């Protein structure tokens, strides 16, 4: 086993520029009016003994502050990770720079350590600042750090963490299987939700949601990620599936830069087959699949990976047309060995069972693939509280399936309504939180499927043009933010909002989202 690489601390170097002012003499004619004879200057003789003056010694005092007040940028994560592939262990050094964009000084920062929600996965070794060590408390997945000095508005602080991850097995129980985006199996090692993240701050509160086996529970601000992976004892033919701009430093060392992301994820396997296609808008779409995505049926072979790549590329173009540009130059799709699908910034997982059971377009392979691609708008570009208001991303992503199908497979629109929605006779309030359900099926029926029915009814009342313009405007104006139902509904005119009263009464527990003053 090789020794771990040295992790340099990030130094911020100020370069002070000096400006000099020059002058240019005017051109003036010279007129000689008198010849001056030189005179001899007398030698000066001292008349008194000079007193020597003591010059004080200047002592340089280094800046030992942890707070930096610079031009504001996005929060930043600088990560060095060593992945020991055979033993599924990862050692991480992570520098997190947080900017105070609020209206008051902050003395505590809260980080979410999502891997710590599962026993034996996360071990925190050290928390440090540039100068000194802060006090901290780790309770569940909430890491509270008390700083040595407050962060004033417009200033930032950099926190360095050292921790170890022991990646759990993908076969660790049925409930945990759905969290296989952080897990390993015989064919792949997945690192999703593996890094410590900054808790979102709302109404002067840091948000950390309790985990349940239903839905997602995250609420993430955008940040820039610079991640370097060093692979130890990995197979020579291993492939690294990760978003962002990749740099292969060496066969065992990779660096990825991903800007304005909710998180950073990666998947590793020596068995991946890589295929790629370019979308009309110029995005390179990469699919990492396994050999079992090629299905032999008698004398013919069905290439489900080729189909998934095709619909992923077409949906990326369709959603770009409907909602606005996709933010990255690459889009990564990974065939997963855990159930269903899962979205991340610039990368999505699609369950392997959908590839192996594929028989044609009328399949979950198409639906889940384009659903996860839609999350690049309804999650990545527009954030929301996935635990409290999950319909803001899940209902919109599910309805986006239909928007793709009616454009690319118009003959399948009725099939989609029957297969995806009507067969389940969904019940429940669309605006429910993930904590109000006892099963995944109940949650999906209420939030996803009745959410789709609500959006379909809204489209019928508002008309195609108004409805689609509403979605596009929402995608544009909420990009980069953590959105809310209030903001979503506020983009309707007072007349449009009033026309949706009956629909909101039918589908929402809290139908009066905004209040319109009389005469407005």
Number of C-alpha atoms within 10 A of each C-alpha: 6 6 6 11 10 7 12 8 10 11 7 7 6 6 6 6 6 5 6 5 4 5 5 5 5 6 6 6 5 6 6 5 6 6 6 6 5 6 6 5 6 6 6 6 6 7 6 6 6 7 6 6 6 6 6 6 6 6 6 6 6 6 7 9 13 18 20 15 14 10 9 12 13 15 21 20 26 17 21 22 23 19 22 17 19 11 12 17 17 22 19 24 22 23 23 23 19 20 24 18 13 14 10 13 15 17 13 17 19 22 20 26 23 23 23 20 17 13 11 12 17 20 15 14 12 11 19 18 18 16 12 13 16 15 13 16 11 15 12 17 20 22 20 18 20 17 22 17 15 17 23 20 15 18 19 22 23 21 20 20 18 17 18 17 20 18 22 24 17 24 15 13 9 11 12 18 19 20 19 27 28 24 25 25 17 10 13 22 28 27 20 23 19 24 22 23 23 27 23 20 16 10 7 11 10 18 20 22 19 14 18 13 15 20 20 17 22 24 22 24 22 22 23 21 22 19 20 21 21 21 20 20 13 17 14 9 11 17 18 18 21 28 24 23 14 17 12 12 12 9 11 16 15 17 19 19 17 22 21 19 22 24 25 28 22 22 24 23 24 16 17 22 15 15 13 17 16 17 18 13 14 13 18 16 22 23 26 24 25 23 12 14 23 17 18 11 9 6 5 8 11 17 18 24 25 17 17 27 23 18 21 28 24 18 26 24 20 20 22 18 13 18 20 16 16 21 18 19 15 20 27 24 27 26 25 28 26 26 19 18 22 25 21 24 26 27 27 28 29 28 21 21 18 24 27 19 14 22 15 12 15 14 16 21 28 25 22 23 25 27 29 27 29 29 25 25 25 25 29 28 24 25 25 25 23 21 21 20 20 25 29 25 24 25 23 22 25 25 21 25 24 24 19 24 21 15 12 15 13 13 11 14 17 12 13 18 15 12 14 17 18 14 9 14 11 20 15 19 18 29 21 20 19 25 16 11 16 11 12 12 12 18 25 24 20 24 28 25 28 25 27 26 21 20 17 14 15 20 17 11 15 17 11 12 9 15 19 16 13 19 15 17 18 20 20 16 14 18 18 19 15 19 20 17 14 12 14 18 17 16 15 19 12 17 10 16 18 12 15 18 12 11 16 20 12 12 20 18 13 12 15 12 15 13 10 14 7 6 5 7
